[in-house]
Amino acid sequence: MNYTQTLEFLFQSLPAFETNGAMAYKPGLERITAFCRHLGNPQRNFFTIHVAGTNGKGSVAHIIASVLEQAGYRTGLFTSPHLQDFRERIRVDGEMIPKQKVVNFVDKHHDKMVELELSFFEMTAAMAFDYFAQSDVEVAVIETGLGGRLDATNIIVPILSVITNIGLEHTGLLGDTLQKIAAEKAGIIKKSIPVIVGEADIRYNEVIEQAAAANKSHVIYAEQEFVCEDHRPEGNRQYFHLRRTRDNRDFDVLLDLQGSYQCRNIVTASAAIDFLHEETPLTISRRAYLEGMCCAAANTALLGRWQTLAEAPLTVCDTGHNAHGIAYVAEQLKATPHKALYCVIGFVRDKDLAHILPLLPHDAHYIFTQAHSERSLPAAELTAKAAIYGLHGEAVEEVTAAIARARELASEGDMIFIGGSTYVVGEAL
């Protein structure tokens, strides 16, 4: 098979959450455990940091990986979903896995994957572990796919677990309360391995603390370790003044990721990096920390986080796609100077729009659209649902046509926002 045929096999033969939604979700670790045993358990060949959470886990994982890379470690990074190219999910020192490596892996292990009835995500996680081991990776940052406890990545034994925050998402699969979702995310906590919690919340702290106590693990609240005392945009970066609470040491940090919500992510990532330096075999200098932050997006090719696509009119995209993430986006839209606002928005069918749509600005003109995915909610249906919540505009089925329509309507001082679904952002990019 060539690369195109290999991808066709992966997307069509293995159930993928991206295309099939909940039907593709295969909870449980039996299949991935058996497949990794078949591969020789490659995940045991390098240190790992495991990152879960409702929002921010992608940014935090990329920032940590960038800092580790600057510290001189050969660094693996496994994330999902991808925006444009499947290979974005698996990187070593910022470089995507080569196409030929994907083809070779599938050719070699095709029969075993079919025999075990692997899901698309299980196969991808195993491919990442195998590629990292082959590439002499020293440390890998592994982002969970969905939840934590039964996520395919949960066969690793990390040197640190990170839970960024807990919000309502995938309620049909993870539970319909913050406490139930927290219990699933806390499933990544391993015996005697500390866990960093990015955003403490009285509604779920106890759930995480109970899971940690059962594993004799220490809970570290990031906000008790670092405080963000100042924050402002600085060109195409953001400036943060952080204070480490244990010794009141100050850090003037530049981050090449936009969005005011990065205030939370930079505190979480800083606490993780500080722990790795102080409590594990890894050594991370102040220089590596500052340079890794400054080049986080550049080092890891991270896209779609409050990313500016054009200046006049200001055009921004963001992959926030659940109520927790859309709340951050709405906050940022309010804080961004503009005259009129045009929002190109699309969602997948299984999103809880009753919790999401009321958060979006009412004074915007909406261009409702749908990405090329079987999971996409039809634009006309979204238009009707949005009207119930006082959001008005028009339906344009193709994402590229919807963006063209927004540009046609917008003047120089206006703003265009593109988001709602990772797939919409992927097509915009």
MINUFI-375343 format. One record per residue (C-alpha): residue number from 1; chain; z, y, x. Coordinates in steps of 0.2 Angstrom, whole numbers, plus 5000, padded with zeros to 4 digits. Layout:
N
NUM / A / Z / Y / X;
...
***
This chain:
429
1 / A / 5000 / 5000 / 5000;
2 / A / 4997 / 5018 / 5006;
3 / A / 5010 / 5032 / 5002;
4 / A / 5003 / 5037 / 4985;
5 / A / 5003 / 5019 / 4979;
6 / A / 5020 / 5016 / 4986;
7 / A / 5027 / 5031 / 4976;
8 / A / 5018 / 5025 / 4960;
9 / A / 5027 / 5008 / 4963;
10 / A / 5044 / 5017 / 4965;
11 / A / 5042 / 5028 / 4950;
12 / A / 5034 / 5016 / 4938;
13 / A / 5042 / 4999 / 4943;
14 / A / 5060 / 5005 / 4946;
15 / A / 5069 / 5013 / 4932;
16 / A / 5071 / 5032 / 4937;
17 / A / 5084 / 5043 / 4929;
18 / A / 5072 / 5058 / 4932;
19 / A / 5059 / 5050 / 4920;
20 / A / 5068 / 5039 / 4909;
21 / A / 5085 / 5048 / 4907;
22 / A / 5100 / 5037 / 4902;
23 / A / 5090 / 5021 / 4900;
24 / A / 5087 / 5021 / 4919;
25 / A / 5106 / 5023 / 4923;
26 / A / 5112 / 5006 / 4930;
27 / A / 5131 / 5008 / 4933;
28 / A / 5140 / 4996 / 4945;
29 / A / 5139 / 4993 / 4963;
30 / A / 5134 / 4974 / 4963;
31 / A / 5115 / 4977 / 4966;
32 / A / 5116 / 4990 / 4979;
33 / A / 5130 / 4980 / 4988;
34 / A / 5119 / 4964 / 4988;
35 / A / 5103 / 4974 / 4994;
36 / A / 5113 / 4983 / 5008;
37 / A / 5120 / 4966 / 5014;
38 / A / 5101 / 4960 / 5014;
39 / A / 5098 / 4975 / 5025;
40 / A / 5112 / 4972 / 5037;
41 / A / 5124 / 4985 / 5029;
42 / A / 5116 / 5000 / 5038;
43 / A / 5128 / 5012 / 5030;
44 / A / 5142 / 5006 / 5042;
45 / A / 5133 / 5012 / 5057;
46 / A / 5137 / 5030 / 5056;
47 / A / 5151 / 5042 / 5050;
48 / A / 5149 / 5048 / 5032;
49 / A / 5155 / 5063 / 5022;
50 / A / 5154 / 5059 / 5003;
51 / A / 5150 / 5074 / 4991;
52 / A / 5152 / 5073 / 4972;
53 / A / 5154 / 5087 / 4959;
54 / A / 5146 / 5094 / 4943;
55 / A / 5139 / 5110 / 4952;
56 / A / 5137 / 5116 / 4970;
57 / A / 5137 / 5098 / 4978;
58 / A / 5119 / 5101 / 4984;
59 / A / 5123 / 5118 / 4992;
60 / A / 5139 / 5111 / 5000;
61 / A / 5131 / 5095 / 5007;
62 / A / 5117 / 5106 / 5014;
63 / A / 5129 / 5118 / 5022;
64 / A / 5140 / 5104 / 5030;
65 / A / 5124 / 5095 / 5037;
66 / A / 5118 / 5112 / 5044;
67 / A / 5134 / 5115 / 5053;
68 / A / 5135 / 5097 / 5060;
69 / A / 5117 / 5099 / 5066;
70 / A / 5122 / 5115 / 5075;
71 / A / 5137 / 5106 / 5083;
72 / A / 5125 / 5094 / 5091;
73 / A / 5126 / 5079 / 5080;
74 / A / 5111 / 5069 / 5075;
75 / A / 5114 / 5072 / 5056;
76 / A / 5107 / 5063 / 5041;
77 / A / 5107 / 5071 / 5024;
78 / A / 5104 / 5062 / 5007;
79 / A / 5102 / 5072 / 4991;
80 / A / 5094 / 5071 / 4974;
81 / A / 5084 / 5075 / 4965;
82 / A / 5069 / 5082 / 4974;
83 / A / 5059 / 5097 / 4969;
84 / A / 5042 / 5094 / 4976;
85 / A / 5041 / 5079 / 4988;
86 / A / 5051 / 5062 / 4986;
87 / A / 5055 / 5063 / 5005;
88 / A / 5066 / 5079 / 5002;
89 / A / 5080 / 5067 / 4998;
90 / A / 5081 / 5059 / 5015;
91 / A / 5082 / 5070 / 5030;
92 / A / 5087 / 5068 / 5048;
93 / A / 5091 / 5085 / 5057;
94 / A / 5082 / 5094 / 5043;
95 / A / 5066 / 5083 / 5045;
96 / A / 5060 / 5073 / 5030;
97 / A / 5058 / 5054 / 5032;
98 / A / 5040 / 5051 / 5037;
99 / A / 5028 / 5044 / 5024;
100 / A / 5025 / 5029 / 5035;
101 / A / 5043 / 5024 / 5035;
102 / A / 5044 / 5025 / 5016;
103 / A / 5028 / 5014 / 5015;
104 / A / 5035 / 5001 / 5028;
105 / A / 5052 / 5000 / 5019;
106 / A / 5045 / 4996 / 5002;
107 / A / 5032 / 4984 / 5009;
108 / A / 5046 / 4975 / 5019;
109 / A / 5059 / 4974 / 5005;
110 / A / 5048 / 4974 / 4989;
111 / A / 5052 / 4957 / 4984;
112 / A / 5071 / 4959 / 4986;
113 / A / 5071 / 4975 / 4976;
114 / A / 5062 / 4967 / 4962;
115 / A / 5073 / 4951 / 4963;
116 / A / 5089 / 4962 / 4962;
117 / A / 5081 / 4973 / 4948;
118 / A / 5086 / 4989 / 4958;
119 / A / 5085 / 5006 / 4950;
120 / A / 5075 / 5020 / 4958;
121 / A / 5091 / 5028 / 4964;
122 / A / 5099 / 5012 / 4971;
123 / A / 5083 / 5009 / 4981;
124 / A / 5082 / 5027 / 4988;
125 / A / 5100 / 5027 / 4993;
126 / A / 5098 / 5010 / 5003;
127 / A / 5082 / 5017 / 5011;
128 / A / 5092 / 5032 / 5017;
129 / A / 5105 / 5021 / 5024;
130 / A / 5092 / 5011 / 5033;
131 / A / 5082 / 5025 / 5040;
132 / A / 5098 / 5034 / 5046;
133 / A / 5103 / 5018 / 5055;
134 / A / 5086 / 5016 / 5063;
135 / A / 5086 / 5035 / 5068;
136 / A / 5103 / 5034 / 5077;
137 / A / 5111 / 5046 / 5065;
138 / A / 5129 / 5049 / 5071;
139 / A / 5135 / 5057 / 5055;
140 / A / 5127 / 5058 / 5037;
141 / A / 5131 / 5069 / 5022;
142 / A / 5129 / 5059 / 5006;
143 / A / 5128 / 5067 / 4989;
144 / A / 5132 / 5057 / 4974;
145 / A / 5118 / 5055 / 4961;
146 / A / 5128 / 5054 / 4945;
147 / A / 5146 / 5053 / 4943;
148 / A / 5155 / 5044 / 4957;
149 / A / 5164 / 5028 / 4953;
150 / A / 5149 / 5018 / 4949;
151 / A / 5136 / 5028 / 4959;
152 / A / 5126 / 5018 / 4971;
153 / A / 5132 / 5029 / 4985;
154 / A / 5150 / 5024 / 4982;
155 / A / 5148 / 5008 / 4994;
156 / A / 5151 / 5020 / 5009;
157 / A / 5168 / 5022 / 5017;
158 / A / 5168 / 5040 / 5022;
159 / A / 5179 / 5050 / 5034;
160 / A / 5180 / 5063 / 5021;
161 / A / 5177 / 5064 / 5002;
162 / A / 5173 / 5081 / 4993;
163 / A / 5173 / 5085 / 4975;
164 / A / 5166 / 5102 / 4972;
165 / A / 5171 / 5105 / 4954;
166 / A / 5171 / 5097 / 4937;
167 / A / 5161 / 5103 / 4922;
168 / A / 5154 / 5094 / 4906;
169 / A / 5138 / 5085 / 4911;
170 / A / 5130 / 5068 / 4906;
171 / A / 5144 / 5066 / 4893;
172 / A / 5135 / 5051 / 4886;
173 / A / 5137 / 5042 / 4902;
174 / A / 5152 / 5050 / 4911;
175 / A / 5164 / 5054 / 4896;
176 / A / 5165 / 5068 / 4884;
177 / A / 5180 / 5077 / 4891;
178 / A / 5184 / 5085 / 4908;
179 / A / 5197 / 5073 / 4911;
180 / A / 5186 / 5058 / 4909;
181 / A / 5172 / 5065 / 4920;
182 / A / 5185 / 5070 / 4933;
183 / A / 5191 / 5051 / 4933;
184 / A / 5173 / 5046 / 4936;
185 / A / 5170 / 5059 / 4950;
186 / A / 5187 / 5054 / 4958;
187 / A / 5181 / 5036 / 4959;
188 / A / 5174 / 5041 / 4976;
189 / A / 5191 / 5043 / 4983;
190 / A / 5195 / 5029 / 4996;
191 / A / 5211 / 5021 / 5003;
192 / A / 5219 / 5034 / 5015;
193 / A / 5203 / 5045 / 5016;
194 / A / 5208 / 5063 / 5011;
195 / A / 5198 / 5072 / 4997;
196 / A / 5194 / 5091 / 4997;
197 / A / 5193 / 5098 / 4979;
198 / A / 5182 / 5114 / 4979;
199 / A / 5188 / 5122 / 4963;
200 / A / 5206 / 5118 / 4957;
201 / A / 5208 / 5118 / 4938;
202 / A / 5224 / 5114 / 4928;
203 / A / 5213 / 5104 / 4916;
204 / A / 5208 / 5090 / 4929;
205 / A / 5219 / 5092 / 4944;
206 / A / 5231 / 5079 / 4939;
207 / A / 5217 / 5066 / 4936;
208 / A / 5211 / 5068 / 4954;
209 / A / 5229 / 5068 / 4961;
210 / A / 5233 / 5052 / 4952;
211 / A / 5217 / 5044 / 4959;
212 / A / 5222 / 5050 / 4976;
213 / A / 5240 / 5044 / 4975;
214 / A / 5234 / 5027 / 4969;
215 / A / 5224 / 5026 / 4986;
216 / A / 5237 / 5034 / 4996;
217 / A / 5225 / 5049 / 5000;
218 / A / 5229 / 5067 / 5003;
219 / A / 5222 / 5080 / 4991;
220 / A / 5217 / 5096 / 5000;
221 / A / 5213 / 5111 / 4988;
222 / A / 5199 / 5122 / 4997;
223 / A / 5205 / 5138 / 4989;
224 / A / 5222 / 5135 / 4997;
225 / A / 5214 / 5133 / 5014;
226 / A / 5202 / 5148 / 5014;
227 / A / 5201 / 5164 / 5005;
228 / A / 5185 / 5174 / 5002;
229 / A / 5191 / 5192 / 5004;
230 / A / 5174 / 5201 / 5004;
231 / A / 5156 / 5197 / 4999;
232 / A / 5140 / 5207 / 4999;
233 / A / 5121 / 5204 / 5001;
234 / A / 5115 / 5208 / 5018;
235 / A / 5096 / 5208 / 5018;
236 / A / 5090 / 5190 / 5015;
237 / A / 5107 / 5183 / 5018;
238 / A / 5125 / 5185 / 5011;
239 / A / 5140 / 5191 / 5021;
240 / A / 5157 / 5184 / 5018;
241 / A / 5174 / 5189 / 5025;
242 / A / 5184 / 5173 / 5025;
243 / A / 5202 / 5171 / 5030;
244 / A / 5210 / 5154 / 5035;
245 / A / 5227 / 5153 / 5027;
246 / A / 5236 / 5142 / 5039;
247 / A / 5234 / 5155 / 5054;
248 / A / 5227 / 5170 / 5045;
249 / A / 5212 / 5169 / 5056;
250 / A / 5197 / 5179 / 5050;
251 / A / 5179 / 5173 / 5050;
252 / A / 5164 / 5185 / 5047;
253 / A / 5151 / 5173 / 5040;
254 / A / 5132 / 5176 / 5036;
255 / A / 5124 / 5163 / 5024;
256 / A / 5106 / 5162 / 5021;
257 / A / 5108 / 5156 / 5003;
258 / A / 5108 / 5168 / 4989;
259 / A / 5118 / 5169 / 4973;
260 / A / 5136 / 5175 / 4971;
261 / A / 5142 / 5158 / 4966;
262 / A / 5140 / 5153 / 4984;
263 / A / 5157 / 5162 / 4986;
264 / A / 5164 / 5145 / 4979;
265 / A / 5153 / 5134 / 4989;
266 / A / 5156 / 5143 / 5006;
267 / A / 5175 / 5141 / 5004;
268 / A / 5173 / 5122 / 4999;
269 / A / 5161 / 5119 / 5014;
270 / A / 5173 / 5129 / 5026;
271 / A / 5188 / 5118 / 5021;
272 / A / 5178 / 5102 / 5024;
273 / A / 5171 / 5108 / 5041;
274 / A / 5189 / 5114 / 5046;
275 / A / 5196 / 5096 / 5041;
276 / A / 5182 / 5087 / 5051;
277 / A / 5186 / 5097 / 5066;
278 / A / 5205 / 5096 / 5065;
279 / A / 5207 / 5078 / 5059;
280 / A / 5192 / 5067 / 5063;
281 / A / 5183 / 5062 / 5079;
282 / A / 5170 / 5076 / 5076;
283 / A / 5171 / 5092 / 5086;
284 / A / 5164 / 5108 / 5078;
285 / A / 5165 / 5124 / 5087;
286 / A / 5167 / 5141 / 5079;
287 / A / 5149 / 5145 / 5086;
288 / A / 5142 / 5130 / 5077;
289 / A / 5151 / 5134 / 5061;
290 / A / 5144 / 5152 / 5061;
291 / A / 5127 / 5147 / 5066;
292 / A / 5126 / 5133 / 5054;
293 / A / 5131 / 5144 / 5040;
294 / A / 5118 / 5157 / 5045;
295 / A / 5104 / 5145 / 5045;
296 / A / 5110 / 5133 / 5032;
297 / A / 5094 / 5134 / 5021;
298 / A / 5082 / 5135 / 5036;
299 / A / 5090 / 5120 / 5045;
300 / A / 5090 / 5109 / 5029;
301 / A / 5075 / 5116 / 5020;
302 / A / 5086 / 5119 / 5004;
303 / A / 5076 / 5126 / 4990;
304 / A / 5079 / 5133 / 4972;
305 / A / 5097 / 5141 / 4974;
306 / A / 5094 / 5158 / 4967;
307 / A / 5078 / 5159 / 4977;
308 / A / 5068 / 5175 / 4977;
309 / A / 5049 / 5170 / 4974;
310 / A / 5043 / 5188 / 4973;
311 / A / 5049 / 5206 / 4974;
312 / A / 5039 / 5217 / 4961;
313 / A / 5044 / 5212 / 4948;
314 / A / 5059 / 5203 / 4956;
315 / A / 5056 / 5184 / 4952;
316 / A / 5070 / 5172 / 4955;
317 / A / 5072 / 5153 / 4952;
318 / A / 5088 / 5143 / 4951;
319 / A / 5091 / 5124 / 4948;
320 / A / 5107 / 5127 / 4938;
321 / A / 5105 / 5115 / 4923;
322 / A / 5121 / 5112 / 4914;
323 / A / 5134 / 5123 / 4905;
324 / A / 5144 / 5125 / 4921;
325 / A / 5129 / 5130 / 4931;
326 / A / 5121 / 5141 / 4918;
327 / A / 5137 / 5151 / 4917;
328 / A / 5135 / 5155 / 4935;
329 / A / 5117 / 5160 / 4933;
330 / A / 5121 / 5171 / 4918;
331 / A / 5134 / 5180 / 4928;
332 / A / 5122 / 5183 / 4942;
333 / A / 5108 / 5189 / 4930;
334 / A / 5120 / 5202 / 4923;
335 / A / 5125 / 5208 / 4941;
336 / A / 5106 / 5209 / 4946;
337 / A / 5099 / 5227 / 4943;
338 / A / 5083 / 5226 / 4932;
339 / A / 5075 / 5235 / 4917;
340 / A / 5068 / 5221 / 4906;
341 / A / 5072 / 5203 / 4909;
342 / A / 5060 / 5189 / 4906;
343 / A / 5066 / 5171 / 4906;
344 / A / 5055 / 5156 / 4909;
345 / A / 5066 / 5142 / 4903;
346 / A / 5064 / 5123 / 4900;
347 / A / 5076 / 5109 / 4898;
348 / A / 5076 / 5090 / 4897;
349 / A / 5079 / 5082 / 4880;
350 / A / 5097 / 5075 / 4884;
351 / A / 5105 / 5092 / 4889;
352 / A / 5119 / 5098 / 4877;
353 / A / 5110 / 5114 / 4872;
354 / A / 5124 / 5119 / 4860;
355 / A / 5135 / 5122 / 4875;
356 / A / 5121 / 5130 / 4886;
357 / A / 5111 / 5141 / 4875;
358 / A / 5125 / 5153 / 4870;
359 / A / 5128 / 5157 / 4888;
360 / A / 5111 / 5164 / 4891;
361 / A / 5108 / 5183 / 4889;
362 / A / 5103 / 5189 / 4872;
363 / A / 5093 / 5204 / 4878;
364 / A / 5080 / 5194 / 4887;
365 / A / 5062 / 5190 / 4881;
366 / A / 5061 / 5171 / 4883;
367 / A / 5045 / 5161 / 4887;
368 / A / 5050 / 5143 / 4883;
369 / A / 5041 / 5130 / 4892;
370 / A / 5041 / 5111 / 4897;
371 / A / 5039 / 5102 / 4914;
372 / A / 5027 / 5087 / 4917;
373 / A / 5041 / 5074 / 4913;
374 / A / 5043 / 5062 / 4899;
375 / A / 5061 / 5069 / 4898;
376 / A / 5056 / 5087 / 4895;
377 / A / 5061 / 5094 / 4878;
378 / A / 5045 / 5101 / 4870;
379 / A / 5043 / 5120 / 4871;
380 / A / 5041 / 5122 / 4852;
381 / A / 5057 / 5112 / 4849;
382 / A / 5066 / 5122 / 4862;
383 / A / 5060 / 5138 / 4854;
384 / A / 5067 / 5133 / 4837;
385 / A / 5084 / 5128 / 4844;
386 / A / 5086 / 5144 / 4855;
387 / A / 5082 / 5155 / 4839;
388 / A / 5098 / 5147 / 4831;
389 / A / 5108 / 5155 / 4846;
390 / A / 5099 / 5172 / 4845;
391 / A / 5087 / 5169 / 4859;
392 / A / 5069 / 5174 / 4855;
393 / A / 5052 / 5174 / 4863;
394 / A / 5037 / 5163 / 4863;
395 / A / 5032 / 5145 / 4868;
396 / A / 5020 / 5141 / 4882;
397 / A / 5019 / 5123 / 4886;
398 / A / 5013 / 5123 / 4905;
399 / A / 5026 / 5130 / 4917;
400 / A / 5012 / 5138 / 4928;
401 / A / 5005 / 5147 / 4912;
402 / A / 5022 / 5152 / 4906;
403 / A / 5026 / 5160 / 4923;
404 / A / 5009 / 5169 / 4922;
405 / A / 5013 / 5175 / 4905;
406 / A / 5030 / 5182 / 4911;
407 / A / 5020 / 5191 / 4925;
408 / A / 5008 / 5198 / 4913;
409 / A / 5022 / 5205 / 4902;
410 / A / 5034 / 5212 / 4916;
411 / A / 5033 / 5228 / 4925;
412 / A / 5038 / 5233 / 4942;
413 / A / 5056 / 5237 / 4939;
414 / A / 5059 / 5221 / 4928;
415 / A / 5065 / 5204 / 4932;
416 / A / 5058 / 5186 / 4929;
417 / A / 5070 / 5172 / 4930;
418 / A / 5064 / 5154 / 4931;
419 / A / 5076 / 5139 / 4927;
420 / A / 5085 / 5128 / 4915;
421 / A / 5078 / 5112 / 4923;
422 / A / 5076 / 5106 / 4940;
423 / A / 5058 / 5100 / 4935;
424 / A / 5054 / 5118 / 4929;
425 / A / 5060 / 5125 / 4946;
426 / A / 5050 / 5111 / 4955;
427 / A / 5034 / 5116 / 4947;
428 / A / 5037 / 5134 / 4949;
429 / A / 5039 / 5131 / 4968;
***
